[in-house]
Amino acid sequence: MTNFLRIQAIASFIGLVIIIVIFELIRRRKFIEKYALLWIFSATAIVVFSLFPKLLYRIARILDLHYITVLLILIFLFLL
């Protein structure tokens, strides 16, 4: 297994674990649903971009921007 595939697998696993933990915390009523949606969205984005890494390049090509610019825009939107 190459390093890239290993990193992909680890990132996907971490994203799935975050989603499971968030749902469990919601079930136990220890986490507010308003904040849970943000975390679930973020974890889903981690899983999607780790399973389909070329998707970010495709978005960059469609927007006619560099890869790092699109990544920074996504990070900024997350922080908002």
mmCIF file of the N, C-alpha and C atoms, coordinates in Angstrom:
data_MODEL
# 
_entry.id   MODEL 
# 
loop_
_atom_site.group_PDB 
_atom_site.id 
_atom_site.type_symbol 
_atom_site.label_atom_id 
_atom_site.label_alt_id 
_atom_site.label_comp_id 
_atom_site.label_asym_id 
_atom_site.label_entity_id 
_atom_site.label_seq_id 
_atom_site.pdbx_PDB_ins_code 
_atom_site.Cartn_x 
_atom_site.Cartn_y 
_atom_site.Cartn_z 
_atom_site.occupancy 
_atom_site.B_iso_or_equiv 
_atom_site.pdbx_formal_charge 
_atom_site.auth_seq_id 
_atom_site.auth_comp_id 
_atom_site.auth_asym_id 
_atom_site.auth_atom_id 
_atom_site.pdbx_PDB_model_num 
ATOM 1   N N  . MET A 1 1  ? 0.854   -1.180 0.000   1.00 0.00 ? 1  MET A N  1 
ATOM 2   C CA . MET A 1 1  ? 0.000   0.000  0.000   1.00 0.00 ? 1  MET A CA 1 
ATOM 3   C C  . MET A 1 1  ? 0.897   1.239  0.000   1.00 0.00 ? 1  MET A C  1 
ATOM 4   N N  . THR A 1 2  ? 0.657   2.121  -0.932  1.00 0.00 ? 2  THR A N  1 
ATOM 5   C CA . THR A 1 2  ? 1.482   3.319  -1.012  1.00 0.00 ? 2  THR A CA 1 
ATOM 6   C C  . THR A 1 2  ? 1.099   4.289  0.101   1.00 0.00 ? 2  THR A C  1 
ATOM 7   N N  . ASN A 1 3  ? 1.964   5.256  0.323   1.00 0.00 ? 3  ASN A N  1 
ATOM 8   C CA . ASN A 1 3  ? 1.702   6.239  1.373   1.00 0.00 ? 3  ASN A CA 1 
ATOM 9   C C  . ASN A 1 3  ? 0.430   7.032  1.105   1.00 0.00 ? 3  ASN A C  1 
ATOM 10  N N  . PHE A 1 4  ? 0.179   7.374  -0.171  1.00 0.00 ? 4  PHE A N  1 
ATOM 11  C CA . PHE A 1 4  ? -1.006  8.156  -0.509  1.00 0.00 ? 4  PHE A CA 1 
ATOM 12  C C  . PHE A 1 4  ? -2.278  7.383  -0.186  1.00 0.00 ? 4  PHE A C  1 
ATOM 13  N N  . LEU A 1 5  ? -2.307  6.100  -0.535  1.00 0.00 ? 5  LEU A N  1 
ATOM 14  C CA . LEU A 1 5  ? -3.483  5.281  -0.235  1.00 0.00 ? 5  LEU A CA 1 
ATOM 15  C C  . LEU A 1 5  ? -3.665  5.093  1.267   1.00 0.00 ? 5  LEU A C  1 
ATOM 16  N N  . ARG A 1 6  ? -2.568  4.994  1.969   1.00 0.00 ? 6  ARG A N  1 
ATOM 17  C CA . ARG A 1 6  ? -2.637  4.851  3.422   1.00 0.00 ? 6  ARG A CA 1 
ATOM 18  C C  . ARG A 1 6  ? -3.212  6.123  4.054   1.00 0.00 ? 6  ARG A C  1 
ATOM 19  N N  . ILE A 1 7  ? -2.777  7.277  3.585   1.00 0.00 ? 7  ILE A N  1 
ATOM 20  C CA . ILE A 1 7  ? -3.303  8.547  4.093   1.00 0.00 ? 7  ILE A CA 1 
ATOM 21  C C  . ILE A 1 7  ? -4.778  8.684  3.743   1.00 0.00 ? 7  ILE A C  1 
ATOM 22  N N  . GLN A 1 8  ? -5.160  8.262  2.534   1.00 0.00 ? 8  GLN A N  1 
ATOM 23  C CA . GLN A 1 8  ? -6.567  8.284  2.130   1.00 0.00 ? 8  GLN A CA 1 
ATOM 24  C C  . GLN A 1 8  ? -7.406  7.423  3.064   1.00 0.00 ? 8  GLN A C  1 
ATOM 25  N N  . ALA A 1 9  ? -6.942  6.232  3.346   1.00 0.00 ? 9  ALA A N  1 
ATOM 26  C CA . ALA A 1 9  ? -7.684  5.312  4.211   1.00 0.00 ? 9  ALA A CA 1 
ATOM 27  C C  . ALA A 1 9  ? -7.801  5.873  5.624   1.00 0.00 ? 9  ALA A C  1 
ATOM 28  N N  . ILE A 1 10 ? -6.731  6.444  6.146   1.00 0.00 ? 10 ILE A N  1 
ATOM 29  C CA . ILE A 1 10 ? -6.759  7.013  7.493   1.00 0.00 ? 10 ILE A CA 1 
ATOM 30  C C  . ILE A 1 10 ? -7.701  8.202  7.559   1.00 0.00 ? 10 ILE A C  1 
ATOM 31  N N  . ALA A 1 11 ? -7.668  9.077  6.557   1.00 0.00 ? 11 ALA A N  1 
ATOM 32  C CA . ALA A 1 11 ? -8.554  10.243 6.544   1.00 0.00 ? 11 ALA A CA 1 
ATOM 33  C C  . ALA A 1 11 ? -10.016 9.816  6.455   1.00 0.00 ? 11 ALA A C  1 
ATOM 34  N N  . SER A 1 12 ? -10.311 8.827  5.625   1.00 0.00 ? 12 SER A N  1 
ATOM 35  C CA . SER A 1 12 ? -11.685 8.329  5.526   1.00 0.00 ? 12 SER A CA 1 
ATOM 36  C C  . SER A 1 12 ? -12.143 7.722  6.838   1.00 0.00 ? 12 SER A C  1 
ATOM 37  N N  . PHE A 1 13 ? -11.278 6.955  7.458   1.00 0.00 ? 13 PHE A N  1 
ATOM 38  C CA . PHE A 1 13 ? -11.606 6.325  8.734   1.00 0.00 ? 13 PHE A CA 1 
ATOM 39  C C  . PHE A 1 13 ? -11.862 7.378  9.811   1.00 0.00 ? 13 PHE A C  1 
ATOM 40  N N  . ILE A 1 14 ? -11.021 8.391  9.878   1.00 0.00 ? 14 ILE A N  1 
ATOM 41  C CA . ILE A 1 14 ? -11.202 9.458  10.871  1.00 0.00 ? 14 ILE A CA 1 
ATOM 42  C C  . ILE A 1 14 ? -12.524 10.190 10.644  1.00 0.00 ? 14 ILE A C  1 
ATOM 43  N N  . GLY A 1 15 ? -12.846 10.474 9.398   1.00 0.00 ? 15 GLY A N  1 
ATOM 44  C CA . GLY A 1 15 ? -14.109 11.129 9.086   1.00 0.00 ? 15 GLY A CA 1 
ATOM 45  C C  . GLY A 1 15 ? -15.307 10.289 9.519   1.00 0.00 ? 15 GLY A C  1 
ATOM 46  N N  . LEU A 1 16 ? -15.256 8.996  9.251   1.00 0.00 ? 16 LEU A N  1 
ATOM 47  C CA . LEU A 1 16 ? -16.351 8.111  9.655   1.00 0.00 ? 16 LEU A CA 1 
ATOM 48  C C  . LEU A 1 16 ? -16.466 8.004  11.169  1.00 0.00 ? 16 LEU A C  1 
ATOM 49  N N  . VAL A 1 17 ? -15.330 7.957  11.854  1.00 0.00 ? 17 VAL A N  1 
ATOM 50  C CA . VAL A 1 17 ? -15.347 7.912  13.317  1.00 0.00 ? 17 VAL A CA 1 
ATOM 51  C C  . VAL A 1 17 ? -15.957 9.186  13.890  1.00 0.00 ? 17 VAL A C  1 
ATOM 52  N N  . ILE A 1 18 ? -15.612 10.328 13.316  1.00 0.00 ? 18 ILE A N  1 
ATOM 53  C CA . ILE A 1 18 ? -16.181 11.595 13.784  1.00 0.00 ? 18 ILE A CA 1 
ATOM 54  C C  . ILE A 1 18 ? -17.697 11.595 13.617  1.00 0.00 ? 18 ILE A C  1 
ATOM 55  N N  . ILE A 1 19 ? -18.176 11.115 12.473  1.00 0.00 ? 19 ILE A N  1 
ATOM 56  C CA . ILE A 1 19 ? -19.621 11.062 12.235  1.00 0.00 ? 19 ILE A CA 1 
ATOM 57  C C  . ILE A 1 19 ? -20.301 10.152 13.263  1.00 0.00 ? 19 ILE A C  1 
ATOM 58  N N  . ILE A 1 20 ? -19.733 8.995  13.511  1.00 0.00 ? 20 ILE A N  1 
ATOM 59  C CA . ILE A 1 20 ? -20.320 8.059  14.481  1.00 0.00 ? 20 ILE A CA 1 
ATOM 60  C C  . ILE A 1 20 ? -20.331 8.661  15.877  1.00 0.00 ? 20 ILE A C  1 
ATOM 61  N N  . VAL A 1 21 ? -19.238 9.289  16.274  1.00 0.00 ? 21 VAL A N  1 
ATOM 62  C CA . VAL A 1 21 ? -19.168 9.899  17.609  1.00 0.00 ? 21 VAL A CA 1 
ATOM 63  C C  . VAL A 1 21 ? -20.191 11.022 17.742  1.00 0.00 ? 21 VAL A C  1 
ATOM 64  N N  . ILE A 1 22 ? -20.343 11.833 16.734  1.00 0.00 ? 22 ILE A N  1 
ATOM 65  C CA . ILE A 1 22 ? -21.322 12.930 16.783  1.00 0.00 ? 22 ILE A CA 1 
ATOM 66  C C  . ILE A 1 22 ? -22.732 12.389 16.931  1.00 0.00 ? 22 ILE A C  1 
ATOM 67  N N  . PHE A 1 23 ? -23.079 11.351 16.142  1.00 0.00 ? 23 PHE A N  1 
ATOM 68  C CA . PHE A 1 23 ? -24.417 10.768 16.271  1.00 0.00 ? 23 PHE A CA 1 
ATOM 69  C C  . PHE A 1 23 ? -24.637 10.167 17.665  1.00 0.00 ? 23 PHE A C  1 
ATOM 70  N N  . GLU A 1 24 ? -23.610 9.568  18.213  1.00 0.00 ? 24 GLU A N  1 
ATOM 71  C CA . GLU A 1 24 ? -23.731 9.003  19.565  1.00 0.00 ? 24 GLU A CA 1 
ATOM 72  C C  . GLU A 1 24 ? -23.908 10.108 20.611  1.00 0.00 ? 24 GLU A C  1 
ATOM 73  N N  . LEU A 1 25 ? -23.177 11.203 20.464  1.00 0.00 ? 25 LEU A N  1 
ATOM 74  C CA . LEU A 1 25 ? -23.329 12.316 21.404  1.00 0.00 ? 25 LEU A CA 1 
ATOM 75  C C  . LEU A 1 25 ? -24.710 12.961 21.286  1.00 0.00 ? 25 LEU A C  1 
ATOM 76  N N  . ILE A 1 26 ? -25.237 13.030 20.078  1.00 0.00 ? 26 ILE A N  1 
ATOM 77  C CA . ILE A 1 26 ? -26.596 13.564 19.902  1.00 0.00 ? 26 ILE A CA 1 
ATOM 78  C C  . ILE A 1 26 ? -27.603 12.631 20.556  1.00 0.00 ? 26 ILE A C  1 
ATOM 79  N N  . ARG A 1 27 ? -27.420 11.331 20.376  1.00 0.00 ? 27 ARG A N  1 
ATOM 80  C CA . ARG A 1 27 ? -28.338 10.350 20.953  1.00 0.00 ? 27 ARG A CA 1 
ATOM 81  C C  . ARG A 1 27 ? -28.366 10.445 22.476  1.00 0.00 ? 27 ARG A C  1 
ATOM 82  N N  . ARG A 1 28 ? -27.214 10.699 23.075  1.00 0.00 ? 28 ARG A N  1 
ATOM 83  C CA . ARG A 1 28 ? -27.127 10.829 24.534  1.00 0.00 ? 28 ARG A CA 1 
ATOM 84  C C  . ARG A 1 28 ? -27.486 12.232 25.026  1.00 0.00 ? 28 ARG A C  1 
ATOM 85  N N  . ARG A 1 29 ? -27.824 13.121 24.076  1.00 0.00 ? 29 ARG A N  1 
ATOM 86  C CA . ARG A 1 29 ? -28.186 14.509 24.372  1.00 0.00 ? 29 ARG A CA 1 
ATOM 87  C C  . ARG A 1 29 ? -27.050 15.271 25.075  1.00 0.00 ? 29 ARG A C  1 
ATOM 88  N N  . LYS A 1 30 ? -25.824 15.009 24.638  1.00 0.00 ? 30 LYS A N  1 
ATOM 89  C CA . LYS A 1 30 ? -24.668 15.716 25.177  1.00 0.00 ? 30 LYS A CA 1 
ATOM 90  C C  . LYS A 1 30 ? -24.076 16.691 24.166  1.00 0.00 ? 30 LYS A C  1 
ATOM 91  N N  . PHE A 1 31 ? -24.760 16.839 23.046  1.00 0.00 ? 31 PHE A N  1 
ATOM 92  C CA . PHE A 1 31 ? -24.258 17.710 21.993  1.00 0.00 ? 31 PHE A CA 1 
ATOM 93  C C  . PHE A 1 31 ? -25.448 18.411 21.348  1.00 0.00 ? 31 PHE A C  1 
ATOM 94  N N  . ILE A 1 32 ? -25.340 19.713 21.138  1.00 0.00 ? 32 ILE A N  1 
ATOM 95  C CA . ILE A 1 32 ? -26.425 20.494 20.569  1.00 0.00 ? 32 ILE A CA 1 
ATOM 96  C C  . ILE A 1 32 ? -26.508 20.220 19.064  1.00 0.00 ? 32 ILE A C  1 
ATOM 97  N N  . GLU A 1 33 ? -27.722 20.004 18.564  1.00 0.00 ? 33 GLU A N  1 
ATOM 98  C CA . GLU A 1 33 ? -27.913 19.667 17.160  1.00 0.00 ? 33 GLU A CA 1 
ATOM 99  C C  . GLU A 1 33 ? -27.386 20.753 16.222  1.00 0.00 ? 33 GLU A C  1 
ATOM 100 N N  . LYS A 1 34 ? -27.487 22.000 16.647  1.00 0.00 ? 34 LYS A N  1 
ATOM 101 C CA . LYS A 1 34 ? -27.031 23.114 15.812  1.00 0.00 ? 34 LYS A CA 1 
ATOM 102 C C  . LYS A 1 34 ? -25.541 22.972 15.488  1.00 0.00 ? 34 LYS A C  1 
ATOM 103 N N  . TYR A 1 35 ? -24.757 22.624 16.480  1.00 0.00 ? 35 TYR A N  1 
ATOM 104 C CA . TYR A 1 35 ? -23.322 22.452 16.257  1.00 0.00 ? 35 TYR A CA 1 
ATOM 105 C C  . TYR A 1 35 ? -23.013 21.100 15.621  1.00 0.00 ? 35 TYR A C  1 
ATOM 106 N N  . ALA A 1 36 ? -23.862 20.141 15.870  1.00 0.00 ? 36 ALA A N  1 
ATOM 107 C CA . ALA A 1 36 ? -23.645 18.809 15.313  1.00 0.00 ? 36 ALA A CA 1 
ATOM 108 C C  . ALA A 1 36 ? -23.717 18.827 13.798  1.00 0.00 ? 36 ALA A C  1 
ATOM 109 N N  . LEU A 1 37 ? -24.610 19.637 13.245  1.00 0.00 ? 37 LEU A N  1 
ATOM 110 C CA . LEU A 1 37 ? -24.716 19.715 11.785  1.00 0.00 ? 37 LEU A CA 1 
ATOM 111 C C  . LEU A 1 37 ? -23.414 20.198 11.159  1.00 0.00 ? 37 LEU A C  1 
ATOM 112 N N  . LEU A 1 38 ? -22.779 21.160 11.776  1.00 0.00 ? 38 LEU A N  1 
ATOM 113 C CA . LEU A 1 38 ? -21.500 21.654 11.277  1.00 0.00 ? 38 LEU A CA 1 
ATOM 114 C C  . LEU A 1 38 ? -20.443 20.552 11.308  1.00 0.00 ? 38 LEU A C  1 
ATOM 115 N N  . TRP A 1 39 ? -20.384 19.812 12.400  1.00 0.00 ? 39 TRP A N  1 
ATOM 116 C CA . TRP A 1 39 ? -19.399 18.741 12.528  1.00 0.00 ? 39 TRP A CA 1 
ATOM 117 C C  . TRP A 1 39 ? -19.685 17.596 11.560  1.00 0.00 ? 39 TRP A C  1 
ATOM 118 N N  . ILE A 1 40 ? -20.956 17.265 11.395  1.00 0.00 ? 40 ILE A N  1 
ATOM 119 C CA . ILE A 1 40 ? -21.302 16.194 10.454  1.00 0.00 ? 40 ILE A CA 1 
ATOM 120 C C  . ILE A 1 40 ? -20.965 16.615 9.028   1.00 0.00 ? 40 ILE A C  1 
ATOM 121 N N  . PHE A 1 41 ? -21.268 17.860 8.681   1.00 0.00 ? 41 PHE A N  1 
ATOM 122 C CA . PHE A 1 41 ? -20.922 18.366 7.352   1.00 0.00 ? 41 PHE A CA 1 
ATOM 123 C C  . PHE A 1 41 ? -19.408 18.328 7.132   1.00 0.00 ? 41 PHE A C  1 
ATOM 124 N N  . SER A 1 42 ? -18.659 18.746 8.125   1.00 0.00 ? 42 SER A N  1 
ATOM 125 C CA . SER A 1 42 ? -17.191 18.762 8.010   1.00 0.00 ? 42 SER A CA 1 
ATOM 126 C C  . SER A 1 42 ? -16.642 17.348 7.868   1.00 0.00 ? 42 SER A C  1 
ATOM 127 N N  . ALA A 1 43 ? -17.143 16.425 8.669   1.00 0.00 ? 43 ALA A N  1 
ATOM 128 C CA . ALA A 1 43 ? -16.666 15.045 8.594   1.00 0.00 ? 43 ALA A CA 1 
ATOM 129 C C  . ALA A 1 43 ? -17.041 14.412 7.257   1.00 0.00 ? 43 ALA A C  1 
ATOM 130 N N  . THR A 1 44 ? -18.219 14.739 6.757   1.00 0.00 ? 44 THR A N  1 
ATOM 131 C CA . THR A 1 44 ? -18.627 14.224 5.445   1.00 0.00 ? 44 THR A CA 1 
ATOM 132 C C  . THR A 1 44 ? -17.715 14.770 4.353   1.00 0.00 ? 44 THR A C  1 
ATOM 133 N N  . ALA A 1 45 ? -17.364 16.039 4.450   1.00 0.00 ? 45 ALA A N  1 
ATOM 134 C CA . ALA A 1 45 ? -16.439 16.632 3.473   1.00 0.00 ? 45 ALA A CA 1 
ATOM 135 C C  . ALA A 1 45 ? -15.078 15.938 3.539   1.00 0.00 ? 45 ALA A C  1 
ATOM 136 N N  . ILE A 1 46 ? -14.621 15.616 4.737   1.00 0.00 ? 46 ILE A N  1 
ATOM 137 C CA . ILE A 1 46 ? -13.342 14.906 4.886   1.00 0.00 ? 46 ILE A CA 1 
ATOM 138 C C  . ILE A 1 46 ? -13.409 13.553 4.193   1.00 0.00 ? 46 ILE A C  1 
ATOM 139 N N  . VAL A 1 47 ? -14.500 12.829 4.413   1.00 0.00 ? 47 VAL A N  1 
ATOM 140 C CA . VAL A 1 47 ? -14.653 11.509 3.796   1.00 0.00 ? 47 VAL A CA 1 
ATOM 141 C C  . VAL A 1 47 ? -14.722 11.624 2.280   1.00 0.00 ? 47 VAL A C  1 
ATOM 142 N N  . VAL A 1 48 ? -15.525 12.560 1.780   1.00 0.00 ? 48 VAL A N  1 
ATOM 143 C CA . VAL A 1 48 ? -15.687 12.713 0.329   1.00 0.00 ? 48 VAL A CA 1 
ATOM 144 C C  . VAL A 1 48 ? -14.364 13.097 -0.327  1.00 0.00 ? 48 VAL A C  1 
ATOM 145 N N  . PHE A 1 49 ? -13.666 14.078 0.225   1.00 0.00 ? 49 PHE A N  1 
ATOM 146 C CA . PHE A 1 49 ? -12.411 14.515 -0.389  1.00 0.00 ? 49 PHE A CA 1 
ATOM 147 C C  . PHE A 1 49 ? -11.290 13.498 -0.211  1.00 0.00 ? 49 PHE A C  1 
ATOM 148 N N  . SER A 1 50 ? -11.374 12.660 0.805   1.00 0.00 ? 50 SER A N  1 
ATOM 149 C CA . SER A 1 50 ? -10.350 11.627 0.943   1.00 0.00 ? 50 SER A CA 1 
ATOM 150 C C  . SER A 1 50 ? -10.630 10.446 0.011   1.00 0.00 ? 50 SER A C  1 
ATOM 151 N N  . LEU A 1 51 ? -11.906 10.150 -0.231  1.00 0.00 ? 51 LEU A N  1 
ATOM 152 C CA . LEU A 1 51 ? -12.231 9.061  -1.159  1.00 0.00 ? 51 LEU A CA 1 
ATOM 153 C C  . LEU A 1 51 ? -12.084 9.488  -2.619  1.00 0.00 ? 51 LEU A C  1 
ATOM 154 N N  . PHE A 1 52 ? -12.348 10.749 -2.901  1.00 0.00 ? 52 PHE A N  1 
ATOM 155 C CA . PHE A 1 52 ? -12.261 11.282 -4.263  1.00 0.00 ? 52 PHE A CA 1 
ATOM 156 C C  . PHE A 1 52 ? -11.335 12.497 -4.291  1.00 0.00 ? 52 PHE A C  1 
ATOM 157 N N  . PRO A 1 53 ? -10.022 12.289 -4.201  1.00 0.00 ? 53 PRO A N  1 
ATOM 158 C CA . PRO A 1 53 ? -9.091  13.421 -4.126  1.00 0.00 ? 53 PRO A CA 1 
ATOM 159 C C  . PRO A 1 53 ? -9.057  14.261 -5.397  1.00 0.00 ? 53 PRO A C  1 
ATOM 160 N N  . LYS A 1 54 ? -9.402  13.692 -6.521  1.00 0.00 ? 54 LYS A N  1 
ATOM 161 C CA . LYS A 1 54 ? -9.393  14.454 -7.773  1.00 0.00 ? 54 LYS A CA 1 
ATOM 162 C C  . LYS A 1 54 ? -10.552 15.452 -7.836  1.00 0.00 ? 54 LYS A C  1 
ATOM 163 N N  . LEU A 1 55 ? -11.526 15.305 -6.953  1.00 0.00 ? 55 LEU A N  1 
ATOM 164 C CA . LEU A 1 55 ? -12.673 16.206 -6.930  1.00 0.00 ? 55 LEU A CA 1 
ATOM 165 C C  . LEU A 1 55 ? -12.246 17.642 -6.653  1.00 0.00 ? 55 LEU A C  1 
ATOM 166 N N  . LEU A 1 56 ? -11.295 17.816 -5.758  1.00 0.00 ? 56 LEU A N  1 
ATOM 167 C CA . LEU A 1 56 ? -10.802 19.154 -5.440  1.00 0.00 ? 56 LEU A CA 1 
ATOM 168 C C  . LEU A 1 56 ? -10.093 19.770 -6.643  1.00 0.00 ? 56 LEU A C  1 
ATOM 169 N N  . TYR A 1 57 ? -9.337  18.950 -7.375  1.00 0.00 ? 57 TYR A N  1 
ATOM 170 C CA . TYR A 1 57 ? -8.689  19.439 -8.595  1.00 0.00 ? 57 TYR A CA 1 
ATOM 171 C C  . TYR A 1 57 ? -9.728  19.821 -9.648  1.00 0.00 ? 57 TYR A C  1 
ATOM 172 N N  . ARG A 1 58 ? -10.792 19.032 -9.736  1.00 0.00 ? 58 ARG A N  1 
ATOM 173 C CA . ARG A 1 58 ? -11.849 19.318 -10.708 1.00 0.00 ? 58 ARG A CA 1 
ATOM 174 C C  . ARG A 1 58 ? -12.558 20.629 -10.366 1.00 0.00 ? 58 ARG A C  1 
ATOM 175 N N  . ILE A 1 59 ? -12.821 20.852 -9.081  1.00 0.00 ? 59 ILE A N  1 
ATOM 176 C CA . ILE A 1 59 ? -13.441 22.106 -8.641  1.00 0.00 ? 59 ILE A CA 1 
ATOM 177 C C  . ILE A 1 59 ? -12.529 23.279 -8.972  1.00 0.00 ? 59 ILE A C  1 
ATOM 178 N N  . ALA A 1 60 ? -11.232 23.107 -8.743  1.00 0.00 ? 60 ALA A N  1 
ATOM 179 C CA . ALA A 1 60 ? -10.269 24.163 -9.055  1.00 0.00 ? 60 ALA A CA 1 
ATOM 180 C C  . ALA A 1 60 ? -10.257 24.461 -10.545 1.00 0.00 ? 60 ALA A C  1 
ATOM 181 N N  . ARG A 1 61 ? -10.328 23.424 -11.369 1.00 0.00 ? 61 ARG A N  1 
ATOM 182 C CA . ARG A 1 61 ? -10.319 23.627 -12.818 1.00 0.00 ? 61 ARG A CA 1 
ATOM 183 C C  . ARG A 1 61 ? -11.599 24.338 -13.270 1.00 0.00 ? 61 ARG A C  1 
ATOM 184 N N  . ILE A 1 62 ? -12.741 23.965 -12.699 1.00 0.00 ? 62 ILE A N  1 
ATOM 185 C CA . ILE A 1 62 ? -14.016 24.595 -13.070 1.00 0.00 ? 62 ILE A CA 1 
ATOM 186 C C  . ILE A 1 62 ? -14.012 26.071 -12.690 1.00 0.00 ? 62 ILE A C  1 
ATOM 187 N N  . LEU A 1 63 ? -13.495 26.388 -11.511 1.00 0.00 ? 63 LEU A N  1 
ATOM 188 C CA . LEU A 1 63 ? -13.458 27.775 -11.047 1.00 0.00 ? 63 LEU A CA 1 
ATOM 189 C C  . LEU A 1 63 ? -12.276 28.547 -11.613 1.00 0.00 ? 63 LEU A C  1 
ATOM 190 N N  . ASP A 1 64 ? -11.407 27.857 -12.356 1.00 0.00 ? 64 ASP A N  1 
ATOM 191 C CA . ASP A 1 64 ? -10.209 28.442 -12.947 1.00 0.00 ? 64 ASP A CA 1 
ATOM 192 C C  . ASP A 1 64 ? -9.313  29.057 -11.865 1.00 0.00 ? 64 ASP A C  1 
ATOM 193 N N  . LEU A 1 65 ? -9.115  28.287 -10.797 1.00 0.00 ? 65 LEU A N  1 
ATOM 194 C CA . LEU A 1 65 ? -8.250  28.694 -9.697  1.00 0.00 ? 65 LEU A CA 1 
ATOM 195 C C  . LEU A 1 65 ? -7.205  27.622 -9.458  1.00 0.00 ? 65 LEU A C  1 
ATOM 196 N N  . HIS A 1 66 ? -6.205  27.958 -8.680  1.00 0.00 ? 66 HIS A N  1 
ATOM 197 C CA . HIS A 1 66 ? -5.209  26.974 -8.294  1.00 0.00 ? 66 HIS A CA 1 
ATOM 198 C C  . HIS A 1 66 ? -5.771  26.085 -7.199  1.00 0.00 ? 66 HIS A C  1 
ATOM 199 N N  . TYR A 1 67 ? -5.210  24.888 -7.087  1.00 0.00 ? 67 TYR A N  1 
ATOM 200 C CA . TYR A 1 67 ? -5.644  23.904 -6.099  1.00 0.00 ? 67 TYR A CA 1 
ATOM 201 C C  . TYR A 1 67 ? -5.603  24.475 -4.687  1.00 0.00 ? 67 TYR A C  1 
ATOM 202 N N  . ILE A 1 68 ? -4.514  25.111 -4.323  1.00 0.00 ? 68 ILE A N  1 
ATOM 203 C CA . ILE A 1 68 ? -4.349  25.634 -2.966  1.00 0.00 ? 68 ILE A CA 1 
ATOM 204 C C  . ILE A 1 68 ? -5.352  26.748 -2.680  1.00 0.00 ? 68 ILE A C  1 
ATOM 205 N N  . THR A 1 69 ? -5.715  27.521 -3.691  1.00 0.00 ? 69 THR A N  1 
ATOM 206 C CA . THR A 1 69 ? -6.701  28.584 -3.508  1.00 0.00 ? 69 THR A CA 1 
ATOM 207 C C  . THR A 1 69 ? -8.065  28.001 -3.161  1.00 0.00 ? 69 THR A C  1 
ATOM 208 N N  . VAL A 1 70 ? -8.461  26.951 -3.863  1.00 0.00 ? 70 VAL A N  1 
ATOM 209 C CA . VAL A 1 70 ? -9.737  26.295 -3.577  1.00 0.00 ? 70 VAL A CA 1 
ATOM 210 C C  . VAL A 1 70 ? -9.713  25.693 -2.175  1.00 0.00 ? 70 VAL A C  1 
ATOM 211 N N  . LEU A 1 71 ? -8.602  25.093 -1.806  1.00 0.00 ? 71 LEU A N  1 
ATOM 212 C CA . LEU A 1 71 ? -8.476  24.524 -0.461  1.00 0.00 ? 71 LEU A CA 1 
ATOM 213 C C  . LEU A 1 71 ? -8.602  25.606 0.605   1.00 0.00 ? 71 LEU A C  1 
ATOM 214 N N  . LEU A 1 72 ? -7.964  26.735 0.399   1.00 0.00 ? 72 LEU A N  1 
ATOM 215 C CA . LEU A 1 72 ? -8.068  27.843 1.355   1.00 0.00 ? 72 LEU A CA 1 
ATOM 216 C C  . LEU A 1 72 ? -9.482  28.414 1.416   1.00 0.00 ? 72 LEU A C  1 
ATOM 217 N N  . ILE A 1 73 ? -10.167 28.471 0.277   1.00 0.00 ? 73 ILE A N  1 
ATOM 218 C CA . ILE A 1 73 ? -11.559 28.937 0.266   1.00 0.00 ? 73 ILE A CA 1 
ATOM 219 C C  . ILE A 1 73 ? -12.437 27.995 1.080   1.00 0.00 ? 73 ILE A C  1 
ATOM 220 N N  . LEU A 1 74 ? -12.245 26.683 0.908   1.00 0.00 ? 74 LEU A N  1 
ATOM 221 C CA . LEU A 1 74 ? -13.023 25.719 1.678   1.00 0.00 ? 74 LEU A CA 1 
ATOM 222 C C  . LEU A 1 74 ? -12.745 25.830 3.178   1.00 0.00 ? 74 LEU A C  1 
ATOM 223 N N  . ILE A 1 75 ? -11.490 26.030 3.537   1.00 0.00 ? 75 ILE A N  1 
ATOM 224 C CA . ILE A 1 75 ? -11.141 26.197 4.944   1.00 0.00 ? 75 ILE A CA 1 
ATOM 225 C C  . ILE A 1 75 ? -11.776 27.473 5.510   1.00 0.00 ? 75 ILE A C  1 
ATOM 226 N N  . PHE A 1 76 ? -11.734 28.540 4.723   1.00 0.00 ? 76 PHE A N  1 
ATOM 227 C CA . PHE A 1 76 ? -12.345 29.795 5.159   1.00 0.00 ? 76 PHE A CA 1 
ATOM 228 C C  . PHE A 1 76 ? -13.847 29.640 5.357   1.00 0.00 ? 76 PHE A C  1 
ATOM 229 N N  . LEU A 1 77 ? -14.526 28.964 4.427   1.00 0.00 ? 77 LEU A N  1 
ATOM 230 C CA . LEU A 1 77 ? -15.956 28.733 4.563   1.00 0.00 ? 77 LEU A CA 1 
ATOM 231 C C  . LEU A 1 77 ? -16.274 27.891 5.791   1.00 0.00 ? 77 LEU A C  1 
ATOM 232 N N  . PHE A 1 78 ? -15.413 26.941 6.095   1.00 0.00 ? 78 PHE A N  1 
ATOM 233 C CA . PHE A 1 78 ? -15.604 26.140 7.305   1.00 0.00 ? 78 PHE A CA 1 
ATOM 234 C C  . PHE A 1 78 ? -15.493 27.014 8.550   1.00 0.00 ? 78 PHE A C  1 
ATOM 235 N N  . LEU A 1 79 ? -14.533 27.905 8.557   1.00 0.00 ? 79 LEU A N  1 
ATOM 236 C CA . LEU A 1 79 ? -14.330 28.746 9.732   1.00 0.00 ? 79 LEU A CA 1 
ATOM 237 C C  . LEU A 1 79 ? -15.458 29.756 9.921   1.00 0.00 ? 79 LEU A C  1 
ATOM 238 N N  . LEU A 1 80 ? -16.111 30.131 8.837   1.00 0.00 ? 80 LEU A N  1 
ATOM 239 C CA . LEU A 1 80 ? -17.255 31.041 8.949   1.00 0.00 ? 80 LEU A CA 1 
ATOM 240 C C  . LEU A 1 80 ? -18.389 30.352 9.681   1.00 0.00 ? 80 LEU A C  1 
# 
